[in-house]
Amino acid sequence: MPVTTPEVPRATTRGTPPLPPGGTHRRADTARRVVRRRRRIAAVFLFPALLLLGALVAYPIVFSVIRSLYDASGDTFVGAGNYTQMFQDPATLRAIRNSAIWVVFAPALLTGLGLVLAVLTEKIRWKTAFKLLMFMPMAISFLAAGIIFRLAYEQDPQRGVLNAVTVGIHDSVQGESASFPTAKTRIGDKQLTHGRDGSYRTADRTSPGHTVNLGLVGVAPKDMPPQARPAAPAADAPVAEGELRGVVYLDFTPGGGGTPGTVDRGERGLPRLSVEAVDSHGKVTATATTGPDGSYRLKGLSSGSYTVQLPAKDFAPPYEGVSWLGPALITPAIIGAYMWIWTGFALVLIGAGLSSMPRDVLEAARMDGANEWQVFRRITVPLLGPVLGVVFVTMVINVMKVFDLVYIIAPGPVQQDANVLALQMWLVSFGGGNNQGLGSALGVLLLLLVVPAMALNIRRFRRSQS
């Protein structure tokens, strides 16, 4: 009988020893055990983070969605009632409108400003120091930044730096002037009559060559300009032909005494006031400004009768700047504070993208004859598109959640004019409304508005990694 020998499995690859029967299955089992062991180790390390994420993110989201379906007490199920009430509440509609203003303007302004600053600082030596200086506000809390800008936006020029600058510019352009809003005539004084427009004019008409002294009261000592001088010497000065002269003075003698309607010793003039001569047709024919002693001269008058007038601007409140914290400007003012904080972030991020840009493309464009504006518009901006998109979407997410600056900067009377969704959610839930059902509905609405922007940002990030 022929002798048969068992067949030995051949190696499928040259140099690889043949596997014993069942070796492939054992190797697969070993690989599966390694994978399972690695997954268990990964799960052990991920468990604390997942537990924390669930406690701080997942649970509040689920609880808020469920709580939004109940009334203020949390006992009665109202379904979509809170959502219906939310869109019928004028305060919530105002908050949605203001949040839309934030989303439209703040990210675009921040991205544009960051792009311009990044391009301008690209070729300067001290760009690192400039970026550091611009990034420093990021180290300040929103609470501290809100307090800083609340003081900067103060209406009083003595406290608010912005209005101090505004008043300084206004006074330098308009010229130095003074006004005495509290000034008035003495009770029973028949020399001056009060016009409907706030002006004062003499009751009797006079002609050139005469003296007309105008006495006022009601000016507090603290409101008297420091350059005011005694009016008595000027009241006795001679009058030239073809002019009316006199003094505008405070008809009050310090320490008591004196005669009403008479310029007594020690009574000071009211400087920098406008004085006008009005003819019989009601036309202003001459104008003068009082000096430090209150004296004035109305020159170049023709013969005839005139009324001496103190115009309404002499008694108007002085210019005190812009009402930054008023209802009209409160939202732009808070956006300005937000931009001060986040411009450094946009600058640094866009600057990093600008530094990684291929220089040969820019140099090739310049060699082909493109000017700097064409290089910026046609090459720099398109190449920075992904970075600009990340900055813009990140700012959209941030402005949707803005709360601190609005709550701190906006004064109580105008807080509703600056209200946003995050602040409205807090006010409804904890700031006096005590309706956590409606507040939870606002929170869910805010989440739904933020999620698309977050998804877009994640998608951009994954696309950049691939």
Backbone torsions as a table, in degrees:
resi	resn	phi	psi	omega
1	MET	NA	139.5	177.4
2	PRO	-71.5	145.4	-179.4
3	VAL	-91.6	126.9	179.0
4	THR	-104.8	142.5	178.0
5	THR	-112.8	144.4	-179.9
6	PRO	-66.1	145.0	179.6
7	GLU	-79.8	137.6	178.3
8	VAL	-101.2	129.4	179.9
9	PRO	-59.1	136.4	179.8
10	ARG	-86.0	151.2	176.9
11	ALA	-73.3	136.1	179.2
12	THR	-79.1	-19.2	-178.8
13	THR	-126.3	139.7	-179.0
14	ARG	-64.3	132.6	178.3
15	GLY	89.4	-7.2	-179.5
16	THR	-98.1	124.5	-179.1
17	PRO	-64.2	149.1	-179.8
18	PRO	-67.5	144.6	178.9
19	LEU	-82.8	141.1	173.8
20	PRO	-69.1	162.6	179.5
21	PRO	-58.3	132.1	-179.6
22	GLY	83.4	3.1	-178.5
23	GLY	-67.0	-35.7	-179.4
24	THR	-63.4	-41.5	179.8
25	HIS	-67.4	-37.6	179.4
26	ARG	-66.8	-38.2	178.4
27	ARG	-65.5	-39.7	178.4
28	ALA	-64.8	-40.1	177.8
29	ASP	-63.5	-40.8	178.6
30	THR	-61.7	-43.1	179.9
31	ALA	-63.3	-40.8	179.1
32	ARG	-65.2	-38.5	178.7
33	ARG	-65.1	-38.7	178.1
34	VAL	-63.6	-43.8	180.0
35	VAL	-63.0	-44.0	179.8
36	ARG	-63.5	-39.4	179.7
37	ARG	-64.1	-41.1	178.3
38	ARG	-65.2	-38.6	177.8
39	ARG	-64.6	-39.6	178.2
40	ARG	-65.6	-40.2	178.2
41	ILE	-64.0	-43.8	178.1
42	ALA	-61.8	-39.4	179.4
43	ALA	-65.2	-37.0	178.4
44	VAL	-62.5	-43.9	-179.2
45	PHE	-73.5	-31.4	-179.4
46	LEU	-80.5	-21.5	-173.6
47	PHE	-57.6	-46.7	179.1
48	PRO	-59.8	-42.1	179.9
49	ALA	-66.2	-42.0	178.8
50	LEU	-65.8	-37.6	177.7
51	LEU	-63.6	-44.0	178.6
52	LEU	-66.1	-42.0	178.4
53	LEU	-63.3	-40.1	178.5
54	GLY	-66.6	-38.8	-178.2
55	ALA	-72.0	-35.7	-174.4
56	LEU	-97.0	-18.9	-176.3
57	VAL	-121.7	-59.4	-173.1
58	ALA	-65.1	-49.6	-177.9
59	TYR	-61.7	-46.6	177.9
60	PRO	-59.9	-36.5	179.9
61	ILE	-65.3	-48.4	-179.0
62	VAL	-63.6	-43.7	-179.8
63	PHE	-63.2	-40.3	-179.6
64	SER	-65.4	-39.8	178.8
65	VAL	-63.2	-44.0	179.7
66	ILE	-67.6	-42.9	-177.6
67	ARG	-65.6	-28.0	-179.4
68	SER	-69.3	-11.3	-179.6
69	LEU	-94.9	4.7	-179.7
70	TYR	-120.0	164.6	-177.1
71	ASP	-77.2	-171.2	-176.3
72	ALA	-62.0	-36.5	-179.3
73	SER	-76.5	-21.4	-178.3
74	GLY	84.7	6.9	-177.2
75	ASP	-101.2	-28.9	-174.4
76	THR	-107.1	128.5	178.1
77	PHE	-78.0	123.2	-178.5
78	VAL	-116.0	-0.6	178.6
79	GLY	63.4	-125.7	-178.8
80	ALA	-87.8	14.5	-178.3
81	GLY	-61.0	-39.9	178.9
82	ASN	-65.1	-37.4	179.6
83	TYR	-68.9	-36.5	176.4
84	THR	-66.3	-44.8	178.8
85	GLN	-63.4	-34.4	-177.7
86	MET	-60.8	-42.9	-177.6
87	PHE	-85.6	0.7	173.7
88	GLN	-104.6	-6.3	-178.3
89	ASP	-85.2	122.7	179.7
90	PRO	-60.2	-35.9	179.6
91	ALA	-64.7	-40.3	178.4
92	THR	-68.1	-40.4	177.5
93	LEU	-63.2	-37.8	176.5
94	ARG	-65.8	-39.2	178.4
95	ALA	-65.2	-39.7	177.5
96	ILE	-64.5	-40.8	178.5
97	ARG	-62.8	-46.0	179.9
98	ASN	-65.9	-37.4	176.6
99	SER	-63.7	-37.3	176.7
100	ALA	-64.0	-39.2	176.4
101	ILE	-61.5	-42.5	177.8
102	TRP	-60.5	-46.9	-176.0
103	VAL	-66.4	-35.5	-176.9
104	VAL	-74.9	-43.4	-169.7
105	PHE	-97.9	-46.8	-171.6
106	ALA	-61.4	-51.3	179.8
107	PRO	-61.9	-39.1	-179.5
108	ALA	-65.8	-44.3	179.5
109	LEU	-65.0	-42.4	-179.6
110	LEU	-64.9	-44.9	180.0
111	THR	-64.2	-44.7	178.8
112	GLY	-64.0	-44.3	179.8
113	LEU	-65.6	-41.7	177.8
114	GLY	-62.8	-38.8	178.4
115	LEU	-64.8	-46.1	-179.3
116	VAL	-63.2	-45.7	-180.0
117	LEU	-65.3	-38.4	179.3
118	ALA	-63.7	-42.0	179.9
119	VAL	-69.1	-41.0	-177.8
120	LEU	-68.9	-33.1	-177.6
121	THR	-91.2	2.9	-175.7
122	GLU	-66.9	-34.1	-172.4
123	LYS	-106.4	11.7	-179.6
124	ILE	-101.1	154.5	-175.2
125	ARG	-67.9	-43.2	-172.4
126	TRP	-93.4	33.5	-178.3
127	LYS	-65.5	-33.4	179.7
128	THR	-65.3	-42.7	178.2
129	ALA	-64.9	-38.6	179.1
130	PHE	-65.8	-43.0	178.6
131	LYS	-63.8	-38.6	177.9
132	LEU	-63.8	-42.0	179.1
133	LEU	-64.4	-40.6	-179.9
134	MET	-71.6	-27.5	-177.6
135	PHE	-84.0	-15.4	-176.3
136	MET	-57.6	-38.2	177.3
137	PRO	-57.7	-22.3	177.6
138	MET	-64.9	-22.9	179.7
139	ALA	-80.6	-9.9	-179.5
140	ILE	-92.4	136.6	178.2
141	SER	-68.0	157.3	178.0
142	PHE	-63.3	-30.9	177.8
143	LEU	-63.3	-49.8	180.0
144	ALA	-64.6	-41.6	178.8
145	ALA	-63.0	-39.1	178.1
146	GLY	-63.3	-40.7	178.5
147	ILE	-65.7	-41.2	179.3
148	ILE	-59.5	-47.5	-177.0
149	PHE	-77.5	-24.3	173.7
150	ARG	-63.3	-38.3	176.8
151	LEU	-73.9	-39.0	-178.8
152	ALA	-65.5	-30.4	-178.3
153	TYR	-90.0	6.2	-178.4
154	GLU	-57.0	142.1	-179.7
155	GLN	-68.3	-36.1	-178.8
156	ASP	-68.6	119.4	180.0
157	PRO	-62.2	-20.3	177.8
158	GLN	-73.4	-17.1	-179.1
159	ARG	-117.1	-41.7	-177.5
160	GLY	-85.7	119.6	-175.4
161	VAL	-67.9	-35.0	-179.5
162	LEU	-66.1	-42.2	178.4
163	ASN	-73.5	-27.0	174.0
164	ALA	-63.0	-42.8	177.2
165	VAL	-67.5	-42.6	-179.1
166	THR	-62.7	-44.5	179.2
167	VAL	-65.4	-39.5	178.4
168	GLY	-61.5	-43.1	178.3
169	ILE	-66.5	-42.6	-180.0
170	HIS	-61.0	-45.6	-177.8
171	ASP	-67.9	-33.7	179.3
172	SER	-72.2	-30.6	179.4
173	VAL	-82.5	-46.7	-176.7
174	GLN	-79.7	-15.3	-176.3
175	GLY	90.7	159.5	-177.5
176	GLU	-73.5	130.7	178.9
177	SER	-145.5	166.9	179.5
178	ALA	-138.6	155.0	175.2
179	SER	-146.5	152.7	-179.1
180	PHE	-128.1	86.3	-174.2
181	PRO	-62.0	-27.6	-176.9
182	THR	-91.3	-4.7	-177.1
183	ALA	-67.4	145.2	179.7
184	LYS	-158.8	174.6	178.0
185	THR	-88.8	160.6	175.3
186	ARG	-66.9	150.5	176.1
187	ILE	-63.5	127.3	-179.5
188	GLY	89.2	-2.6	178.8
189	ASP	-72.3	122.6	-178.0
190	LYS	-104.4	4.2	179.5
191	GLN	-75.5	-39.9	-177.3
192	LEU	-113.4	140.7	174.4
193	THR	-114.5	147.8	-176.2
194	HIS	-96.2	119.9	179.6
195	GLY	-81.0	163.2	179.8
196	ARG	-66.1	-28.3	-179.6
197	ASP	-82.6	1.6	179.7
198	GLY	96.8	0.3	-180.0
199	SER	-86.6	166.0	173.5
200	TYR	-122.8	139.7	175.8
201	ARG	-143.3	156.1	-177.6
202	THR	-67.7	142.0	179.6
203	ALA	-72.7	-33.4	-179.1
204	ASP	-105.0	147.0	178.1
205	ARG	-85.8	155.0	-179.5
206	THR	-139.8	172.9	-177.2
207	SER	-124.7	162.3	-180.0
208	PRO	-57.7	148.0	-178.1
209	GLY	97.6	0.6	-179.2
210	HIS	-110.9	165.2	178.3
211	THR	-108.4	132.3	178.8
212	VAL	-127.5	106.5	177.7
213	ASN	-97.0	131.3	-174.7
214	LEU	-115.9	112.4	-179.3
215	GLY	-100.1	135.6	178.4
216	LEU	-128.6	158.3	175.7
217	VAL	-131.7	178.3	174.9
218	GLY	91.0	7.9	178.5
219	VAL	-96.2	118.1	-179.2
220	ALA	-69.3	149.7	179.3
221	PRO	-55.6	-35.2	-179.1
222	LYS	-69.9	-19.7	180.0
223	ASP	-91.0	-5.1	178.8
224	MET	-75.0	129.7	178.6
225	PRO	-62.1	146.5	-178.7
226	PRO	-65.4	-21.5	-178.8
227	GLN	-85.8	0.7	-178.7
228	ALA	-63.6	135.4	-178.1
229	ARG	-121.4	162.4	177.6
230	PRO	-57.2	140.0	-174.8
231	ALA	-92.9	-16.7	-173.9
232	ALA	-59.5	-45.7	-179.2
233	PRO	-60.8	-38.3	-179.1
234	ALA	-70.4	-29.1	-178.3
235	ALA	-67.8	-22.1	-177.8
236	ASP	-95.9	3.1	-178.3
237	ALA	-69.7	148.6	-179.3
238	PRO	-70.8	158.8	-178.4
239	VAL	-108.7	130.2	178.1
240	ALA	-83.4	164.0	-179.2
241	GLU	-71.3	139.8	177.5
242	GLY	79.9	18.8	178.9
243	GLU	-141.3	156.8	170.6
244	LEU	-111.8	137.6	179.7
245	ARG	-140.4	170.1	179.3
246	GLY	164.2	-162.9	178.5
247	VAL	-135.7	148.3	169.7
248	VAL	-107.6	118.0	-168.7
249	TYR	-136.6	164.4	175.3
250	LEU	-88.2	108.7	-174.4
251	ASP	-78.8	63.9	-180.0
252	PHE	-152.0	124.8	-179.4
253	THR	-95.5	120.3	178.8
254	PRO	-58.8	135.6	-179.4
255	GLY	87.0	-1.6	178.5
256	GLY	94.1	175.1	-178.3
257	GLY	84.8	-167.3	-178.9
258	GLY	84.7	163.6	-179.0
259	THR	-112.1	123.9	178.5
260	PRO	-59.9	136.8	178.9
261	GLY	85.3	1.7	179.9
262	THR	-122.9	140.3	178.9
263	VAL	-78.9	102.4	-178.8
264	ASP	-92.3	162.1	176.0
265	ARG	-63.9	135.9	-179.8
266	GLY	94.5	-14.2	176.9
267	GLU	-83.3	130.6	-173.3
268	ARG	-96.0	152.7	176.6
269	GLY	-79.9	161.1	177.7
270	LEU	-103.5	106.9	-173.7
271	PRO	-82.2	161.6	172.2
272	ARG	60.5	32.4	173.8
273	LEU	-99.0	147.5	176.6
274	SER	-85.3	137.3	176.6
275	VAL	-127.6	133.5	-175.6
276	GLU	-125.5	146.6	172.5
277	ALA	-103.2	122.4	-176.5
278	VAL	-113.1	124.4	-178.1
279	ASP	-79.5	-174.4	-175.6
280	SER	-68.7	-16.7	178.7
281	HIS	-93.5	3.8	179.9
282	GLY	82.2	14.2	-179.2
283	LYS	-97.1	136.3	177.2
284	VAL	-78.1	118.0	-175.9
285	THR	-105.6	-16.7	179.1
286	ALA	-153.6	148.2	-179.6
287	THR	-137.1	143.8	177.7
288	ALA	-143.8	164.1	177.7
289	THR	-121.8	133.3	-177.3
290	THR	-70.0	146.5	177.9
291	GLY	-86.6	-172.8	-179.9
292	PRO	-58.7	-28.5	178.9
293	ASP	-93.5	8.4	179.4
294	GLY	83.0	4.6	-175.8
295	SER	-79.5	151.7	177.0
296	TYR	-144.8	156.2	176.2
297	ARG	-136.4	118.2	174.9
298	LEU	-98.2	102.8	-170.8
299	LYS	-100.4	164.7	173.5
300	GLY	72.2	28.9	-179.1
301	LEU	-89.2	135.9	174.2
302	SER	-84.2	169.4	-178.7
303	SER	-64.2	147.7	-177.8
304	GLY	142.7	-173.4	-179.6
305	SER	-108.8	144.8	-176.5
306	TYR	-137.3	157.0	171.3
307	THR	-111.2	133.5	177.1
308	VAL	-90.4	128.8	-173.1
309	GLN	-126.4	139.7	168.3
310	LEU	-103.9	108.6	-172.9
311	PRO	-66.4	166.6	-175.5
312	ALA	-63.5	-28.2	-178.6
313	LYS	-64.7	-21.2	176.8
314	ASP	-67.5	-19.6	-175.8
315	PHE	-117.8	7.1	177.2
316	ALA	-78.6	149.2	176.5
317	PRO	-59.5	143.9	180.0
318	PRO	-65.6	155.2	179.2
319	TYR	-66.8	124.3	-176.9
320	GLU	-118.7	19.6	174.7
321	GLY	94.3	-163.5	-175.5
322	VAL	-96.0	141.4	177.0
323	SER	-82.9	79.5	-177.4
324	TRP	-62.3	-33.6	-177.1
325	LEU	-96.8	17.2	176.6
326	GLY	-82.3	172.2	-176.9
327	PRO	-59.9	-31.6	-175.0
328	ALA	-76.3	-32.4	-171.7
329	LEU	-115.6	4.5	-173.2
330	ILE	-65.6	-42.3	180.0
331	THR	-67.1	-48.1	174.5
332	PRO	-58.9	-35.2	179.6
333	ALA	-64.7	-41.8	179.7
334	ILE	-70.1	-36.6	175.6
335	ILE	-61.7	-37.9	176.3
336	GLY	-61.0	-42.1	177.3
337	ALA	-64.5	-40.0	178.7
338	TYR	-63.5	-40.1	178.8
339	MET	-65.1	-36.7	178.2
340	TRP	-59.9	-35.6	-178.6
341	ILE	-76.3	-43.9	-167.5
342	TRP	-98.9	-4.6	179.2
343	THR	-62.0	-38.2	178.6
344	GLY	-61.3	-38.7	177.6
345	PHE	-61.2	-48.5	179.2
346	ALA	-63.4	-39.9	-179.5
347	LEU	-62.6	-47.3	-177.5
348	VAL	-65.9	-43.3	-177.8
349	LEU	-66.3	-45.8	179.4
350	ILE	-69.5	-35.4	176.5
351	GLY	-62.3	-37.2	176.4
352	ALA	-64.5	-42.0	176.3
353	GLY	-64.7	-36.0	178.8
354	LEU	-67.9	-35.2	-179.8
355	SER	-68.8	-31.3	-179.4
356	SER	-87.4	1.8	-178.4
357	MET	-72.5	137.9	179.0
358	PRO	-64.0	121.9	-175.7
359	ARG	-75.5	-25.2	-177.8
360	ASP	-64.2	-31.8	178.4
361	VAL	-66.5	-42.8	179.8
362	LEU	-65.9	-43.6	-179.5
363	GLU	-66.3	-36.7	177.9
364	ALA	-63.8	-40.1	178.6
365	ALA	-65.1	-40.1	179.0
366	ARG	-67.3	-38.5	178.5
367	MET	-67.2	-27.5	177.5
368	ASP	-80.2	0.0	175.2
369	GLY	101.4	7.6	179.6
370	ALA	-75.1	136.1	175.6
371	ASN	-81.7	176.9	-174.4
372	GLU	-65.1	-35.7	179.2
373	TRP	-66.8	-40.4	178.3
374	GLN	-67.3	-38.4	176.8
375	VAL	-63.3	-41.9	-180.0
376	PHE	-65.7	-46.0	-172.8
377	ARG	-76.8	-37.1	-172.0
378	ARG	-99.3	-17.7	-177.0
379	ILE	-122.2	-53.8	-174.8
380	THR	-62.9	-51.6	-177.2
381	VAL	-63.7	-46.3	177.5
382	PRO	-61.1	-39.9	180.0
383	LEU	-68.8	-28.4	178.2
384	LEU	-87.9	5.8	-176.8
385	GLY	-52.4	-48.7	179.6
386	PRO	-61.2	-41.1	179.6
387	VAL	-66.4	-44.4	179.1
388	LEU	-61.7	-38.1	177.9
389	GLY	-63.5	-42.4	178.9
390	VAL	-63.5	-45.0	179.5
391	VAL	-61.7	-45.3	-177.5
392	PHE	-63.3	-48.2	-177.6
393	VAL	-66.6	-38.0	176.9
394	THR	-61.6	-41.1	178.8
395	MET	-67.7	-35.0	176.7
396	VAL	-61.5	-43.8	179.0
397	ILE	-63.2	-41.4	-177.5
398	ASN	-67.9	-42.9	-176.7
399	VAL	-71.3	-24.9	176.3
400	MET	-66.0	-25.2	-176.7
401	LYS	-104.3	8.1	-175.8
402	VAL	-62.6	134.0	-177.2
403	PHE	-143.9	-50.2	-171.3
404	ASP	-58.9	-50.6	-175.5
405	LEU	-62.9	-41.7	-179.3
406	VAL	-64.9	-42.5	-177.2
407	TYR	-67.6	-34.7	-174.8
408	ILE	-87.5	-44.2	-173.1
409	ILE	-76.6	-42.4	-174.7
410	ALA	-71.4	121.8	175.2
411	PRO	-64.0	161.1	-177.5
412	GLY	-53.3	-47.2	-177.0
413	PRO	-63.9	-25.8	-177.5
414	VAL	-113.0	12.0	-178.2
415	GLN	-63.0	-35.9	178.7
416	GLN	-67.8	-28.2	177.7
417	ASP	-72.1	-22.3	178.7
418	ALA	-105.4	7.0	-172.1
419	ASN	-61.7	141.6	175.2
420	VAL	-128.1	173.4	-172.7
421	LEU	-61.7	-43.5	-178.6
422	ALA	-63.8	-41.1	178.4
423	LEU	-68.7	-39.9	178.2
424	GLN	-63.2	-38.2	177.4
425	MET	-61.0	-42.8	179.7
426	TRP	-68.8	-41.8	-179.1
427	LEU	-63.6	-41.9	-179.0
428	VAL	-68.3	-37.9	-174.6
429	SER	-83.9	-45.6	-170.9
430	PHE	-127.7	-19.1	-173.4
431	GLY	-88.7	30.0	178.4
432	GLY	118.6	-23.4	180.0
433	GLY	-75.2	-36.5	178.9
434	ASN	53.3	33.7	177.4
435	ASN	-119.4	85.7	-176.1
436	GLN	-75.0	-15.9	173.1
437	GLY	-67.4	-49.7	177.0
438	LEU	-66.6	-37.6	177.7
439	GLY	-63.5	-38.2	177.1
440	SER	-66.3	-36.9	176.3
441	ALA	-63.3	-39.1	176.3
442	LEU	-64.8	-38.5	177.4
443	GLY	-63.9	-40.7	177.8
444	VAL	-65.0	-41.2	177.1
445	LEU	-60.7	-44.4	179.2
446	LEU	-62.4	-39.6	177.6
447	LEU	-63.2	-44.0	-179.6
448	LEU	-64.0	-31.5	179.0
449	LEU	-77.0	-29.6	-177.6
450	VAL	-83.4	-32.1	-174.1
451	VAL	-56.9	-44.9	179.9
452	PRO	-59.6	-40.1	179.1
453	ALA	-66.2	-39.5	177.7
454	MET	-64.9	-42.2	178.9
455	ALA	-62.8	-38.9	178.1
456	LEU	-65.2	-40.1	179.5
457	ASN	-65.3	-42.6	178.4
458	ILE	-64.0	-39.4	179.6
459	ARG	-64.5	-40.9	177.3
460	ARG	-64.1	-41.0	-179.9
461	PHE	-63.8	-43.8	179.1
462	ARG	-65.6	-37.7	179.4
463	ARG	-65.6	-37.3	179.1
464	SER	-69.8	-26.1	-180.0
465	GLN	-81.3	-21.6	-176.9
466	SER	-82.7	NA	NA
